Amino acid sequence: MRTYHLIYQSQAMVPFNAPELRALHRQAQAYNGTHGITGVLLHTADGRFLQLLEGTEAAVRHLYYNHIVRDPRHRDCHILAEGPCLKPSFASWAMVLRFVRPNEVRDLLAHVPADGNQARCVPRARTGPELAAALRGFIATGQAAQRT
């Protein structure tokens, strides 16, 4: 089975307090456990979500397009990266939930220098694998990787 990942961000339409987020987390764990999906969900006090989902392409895309995008509790869902990946980033967790500061999300989504000598000054967005690795590192250390 080939692993597929999808990383998106969105903005909450309603405030999520800690009990509501824990309930959302339990719901996600139950659904994901049944459908072979793993991942991480980051939430900021200003209502921003950043989530990485991984599993089979069919399961991940079904969850995103048929449940997440249609959930009226948030808006402005934007896919940041999606596609096949070599291995799952969060294979042992149906869903990790972390409360983070807005600047930590900004750091995770920061641009990185382009490859090649002449293009070093031209920033580019992180690729899917780079963003997944940054999320893995963030969950492991609690800190977003510094830009290089």
C-alpha positions in Angstrom: 0.0 0.0 0.0 1.4 3.4 -1.1 1.2 6.2 1.5 -0.4 9.5 0.4 -0.3 12.7 2.3 -2.3 15.9 2.2 -1.4 19.0 4.2 -3.9 21.9 4.5 -4.6 25.0 6.6 -7.9 26.6 7.5 -9.4 29.3 9.7 -12.0 28.5 12.4 -15.3 30.2 12.0 -16.1 29.7 15.7 -13.8 29.8 18.7 -12.6 26.4 19.8 -11.9 26.1 23.5 -9.9 23.2 25.0 -12.9 20.9 25.6 -14.2 21.4 22.1 -10.7 20.7 20.6 -10.4 17.5 22.7 -13.8 16.4 21.4 -12.7 17.1 17.8 -9.5 15.2 18.5 -11.4 12.1 19.9 -13.7 12.2 16.8 -10.7 12.4 14.5 -8.9 9.6 16.2 -12.0 7.3 16.0 -12.6 8.1 12.3 -8.9 7.9 11.4 -8.4 4.6 13.3 -11.2 3.0 11.4 -10.0 4.3 8.0 -6.3 3.8 8.3 -5.5 7.5 8.4 -2.7 9.0 10.6 -1.5 12.6 11.0 -1.2 15.7 13.1 -3.5 18.6 13.8 -2.1 22.0 15.0 -4.4 24.7 16.3 -3.5 28.3 17.3 -5.3 30.6 19.8 -6.3 32.8 16.8 -8.2 29.9 15.3 -5.9 28.6 12.6 -5.6 24.9 11.8 -2.7 23.2 10.1 -3.2 19.5 9.5 -1.2 16.7 7.8 -3.2 13.6 6.9 -1.7 10.4 5.6 -3.0 7.0 4.5 -4.3 5.6 1.2 -5.0 8.3 -1.4 -8.7 7.3 -1.6 -9.1 7.5 2.2 -7.3 10.8 2.7 -9.0 12.5 -0.2 -12.4 11.3 0.9 -11.8 12.6 4.4 -10.6 16.0 3.1 -13.2 16.6 0.4 -16.3 15.0 2.0 -15.8 15.8 5.6 -13.2 18.5 6.3 -14.0 21.0 3.5 -17.7 20.6 4.3 -17.3 21.2 8.0 -19.0 24.6 8.7 -16.8 25.2 11.8 -14.0 26.5 9.6 -13.4 28.3 6.3 -10.6 29.0 3.8 -9.3 25.4 3.5 -6.2 25.6 1.4 -4.1 22.5 0.4 -0.5 23.3 0.9 0.9 20.0 -0.4 -0.4 16.6 -1.4 0.9 13.5 -3.1 2.6 10.2 -2.5 5.2 10.0 0.2 7.9 7.4 0.9 6.8 6.6 4.4 4.2 7.8 6.9 5.4 10.7 9.2 3.0 9.8 12.0 2.3 6.1 11.5 1.8 5.3 15.2 -0.8 8.0 15.8 -4.4 8.1 14.5 -4.2 11.9 15.1 -1.8 14.0 17.2 -3.2 17.3 18.5 -1.0 20.2 19.4 -1.8 23.7 20.6 0.7 26.1 19.0 1.5 29.8 18.8 0.7 31.5 15.5 4.4 32.3 15.0 5.2 28.6 15.2 2.8 27.9 12.3 4.4 30.8 10.3 7.8 29.3 11.0 6.6 25.9 9.8 5.3 27.4 6.6 8.2 29.7 6.0 9.9 29.8 2.7 13.2 28.0 2.2 16.0 29.0 -0.1 15.8 27.6 -3.6 18.3 25.0 -4.8 21.2 26.0 -6.9 23.9 28.8 -6.6 22.2 31.5 -8.6 18.7 31.0 -7.2 19.8 31.1 -3.5 18.1 34.5 -3.0 14.8 33.4 -4.5 12.6 31.8 -1.8 10.3 29.0 -2.6 7.6 27.4 -0.4 8.4 24.1 1.3 7.6 21.0 -0.8 5.3 18.4 0.7 8.1 16.2 1.9 9.9 19.2 3.4 6.8 20.4 5.2 6.1 16.9 6.5 9.6 16.7 7.8 9.3 20.1 9.4 6.1 18.9 11.1 7.8 15.7 12.3 10.6 17.7 13.7 8.2 20.2 15.4 6.2 17.4 17.1 9.5 15.7 18.2 11.2 18.8 19.6 8.4 21.4 20.1 10.2 23.9 17.9 9.8 24.8 14.3 13.1 24.4 12.3 14.9 27.6 11.7 15.1 28.8 8.1 18.4 28.1 6.4 
